[in-house]
Amino acid sequence: MADYTFLVYKFDGRYKAKEVKIDTIDFKGVSCGEAMEKRKELEKKYPIGYRIVMHGTWVTRTNLLSGLEYTERFDTPAHCSPASESYWSM
């Protein structure tokens, strides 16, 4: 059992990246197979013109100063993560 996060992007030609993130959906304590079933449900809800990306919610990183490992969300900005130099330079 693990935690998974789905990011839903909508294609939009008005932006340089050609897409906009419109939704973040978290599922806690599901297996990989269950997560794939959830993805199929989301593909029905968000048809053509959308892109769905699946991530493991938590990643293991190493604290830059202490060298200890810790877990944080995959989408934590660098300036908020003790694993980056920008966090410690403020």
Summary of the structure (lengths in Angstrom):
residues: 90
radius of gyration: 16.2
end to end distance: 37.0
largest distance: 46.6
contacts: 216
relative contact order: 0.21
helix: 23%
strand: 43%
